[in-house]
Amino acid sequence: MKNILIGFVFAFLASSCVEEFNEIPPKGVISSESLATEEGVDLLLIGAYSMLDQLRPGITNDYYSTGDKFWYGIMSDEAHKGGDNGDLAPLFQLSMHNYETNNPFILDEWKGLYAGVNRANLVIAQAELVEEVDLTTQIAEARFLRAHFNFNLTRSWGNVVYLGPEDIYETNKPNDGPLWDQIEEDFQFAIENLPPTQGESGRANQWSAKAYLGKVYLYEQKYTEAATLLQEVVESGPYQLLDEFTDNFGEAGKAGTESVFAIQFQNDDGQSFNGNRSFLWPLAGGPLGTCCGFYQPTQDLVNAYQTDASGLPLLDTYNLTDIKNDQGLPSFEADGTTPTPFTVHSGPVDPRLDFTVGRRDLDWNGFGRFVGMSWVRAQVNGGPYATKKFQYRAWDIDANRGQFGQFERPGIHYQVIRYADVLLMAAEALVESGGSLMTALDYVNQVRNRANQSTYVPTIPGVNPTNYHIEPYPNFPDVEYARKAVRFERRLELATEGHRWFDLSRYGADYYTTTMNSFFKNEARTIQGFENLTSPALPKHAILPIPLSAIDLSNNLLKQNPGW
């Protein structure tokens, strides 16, 4: 739906609404009254949906502000920036935890999210001017979107500013604290006023609002409320796991039963804004001919997919040994065609490893053997791996490949919430609220069983077969074990999907710093000198700093987060 009349909506919004937080509002050339019709409100609502990718021409940069939250992942233990360290240096600073309050990625994220808030507010304001028709559904969709943007502001910065329809042109307000109450109210309004299903794919509905409010409750540590709402979605909602794990990241899953709420993209030639303009170009060369070798999975993440003889994760010991890698090994012999000998890791692994990570001598998304170094821009900086989920498969190339040269803008949707996430959130809420561990176990095992029953990555001829071994948990003996298992399952299932940094952050500052500092030390086993490039993870890093320029533009009305 993003490509419907977006040009008109962009033209209107560019002239009538403040979209850079704290900027001086321009004078409108189209009056509010001229769009105070049902058609006008619908057009503005499409414009609000279009801000889900957080890209606003002239205000935010490609891949700086992104709805998919991928660059947050490089601040966690799941991904390296990749490429040359000096390429997108501010992003490298984020990954090394030595960034400051003027980092442009943080600023653009702030601007992109507030642009979304203002677009949602504009819909609400315009709808209230229309008297002859009932626009409650449109208002509910706008409030859903506003809650989405405010949720991301709150979980990223904590203390942020609330802006309502009355603040469209007066945005200079204090950041008095988290917006949980307002977010809850917006999602509750959406639950009460949206239909269970929508005629157009991509629009919010009652069930997606329930799932999202359950997620909000989880972040607030309102575990009983979260368990009640998320279990309702599980037990009575229209969702189910797809048969194939990888279909979530291809054409087959775009409107599939696992999609709860997604940012929709359409591949294009770079002349519109419908392709995914994030920075996930994992290969430098290879079969796609793309730039740039960014967002490389870490050895720490790869190690997490090791299993024991029973097919269960190594919850406490996964990082004592490394899955074998080809760091520093050339792809080919001196003749340039004969592959350099390499033996794939023979120990048991979860099959989701190879659904998620490109490894030497295994198939890469249907394009054949991943040859290692020749497809990786700079192993010395980012390690030997490439991500797979958000690069199109060979069988989806016509539907999802972008056509903008080496900077492709593919058409793969980003699942803000998918049903596997709902199952794991429900399991977590049950564990933390003192609910049924048996039910939590069932939800986790549904996710694990789907992984086991999915079609495994095929073995390349001449390469030793991978030892895939995954089984359901037999039981959760106590709360501590269940908590550890649920958190670990989130990492395995949702890796490289933009969740990890937020999970580490909400588990608490101590958990965050312990995990990240251990990662910095252990990753040096693969990337020589890695630990020396990083700064220690501190409690302040579990929340983003308020952008310095936003504070300056507010005349210091905005207050900085502690430690910054």
Secondary structure as GFF3:
##gff-version 3
##sequence-region A 1 564
A	DSSP	alpha_helix	6	16	.	.	.	ID=ss1
A	DSSP	three_ten_helix	32	35	.	.	.	ID=ss2
A	DSSP	alpha_helix	38	50	.	.	.	ID=ss3
A	DSSP	three_ten_helix	51	53	.	.	.	ID=ss4
A	DSSP	alpha_helix	70	73	.	.	.	ID=ss5
A	DSSP	beta_strand	79	82	.	.	.	ID=ss6
A	DSSP	alpha_helix	89	96	.	.	.	ID=ss7
A	DSSP	alpha_helix	104	127	.	.	.	ID=ss8
A	DSSP	alpha_helix	136	157	.	.	.	ID=ss9
A	DSSP	three_ten_helix	165	167	.	.	.	ID=ss10
A	DSSP	alpha_helix	180	193	.	.	.	ID=ss11
A	DSSP	alpha_helix	206	219	.	.	.	ID=ss12
A	DSSP	alpha_helix	223	236	.	.	.	ID=ss13
A	DSSP	three_ten_helix	245	249	.	.	.	ID=ss14
A	DSSP	three_ten_helix	251	253	.	.	.	ID=ss15
A	DSSP	beta_strand	259	263	.	.	.	ID=ss16
A	DSSP	beta_strand	294	297	.	.	.	ID=ss17
A	DSSP	alpha_helix	299	304	.	.	.	ID=ss18
A	DSSP	alpha_helix	352	356	.	.	.	ID=ss19
A	DSSP	beta_strand	357	358	.	.	.	ID=ss20
A	DSSP	three_ten_helix	373	375	.	.	.	ID=ss21
A	DSSP	alpha_helix	379	382	.	.	.	ID=ss22
A	DSSP	beta_strand	386	387	.	.	.	ID=ss23
A	DSSP	three_ten_helix	394	396	.	.	.	ID=ss24
A	DSSP	alpha_helix	397	400	.	.	.	ID=ss25
A	DSSP	beta_strand	414	418	.	.	.	ID=ss26
A	DSSP	alpha_helix	419	433	.	.	.	ID=ss27
A	DSSP	alpha_helix	437	453	.	.	.	ID=ss28
A	DSSP	alpha_helix	479	494	.	.	.	ID=ss29
A	DSSP	alpha_helix	500	506	.	.	.	ID=ss30
A	DSSP	alpha_helix	509	522	.	.	.	ID=ss31
A	DSSP	three_ten_helix	523	525	.	.	.	ID=ss32
A	DSSP	alpha_helix	530	533	.	.	.	ID=ss33
A	DSSP	three_ten_helix	539	542	.	.	.	ID=ss34
A	DSSP	alpha_helix	548	553	.	.	.	ID=ss35
###
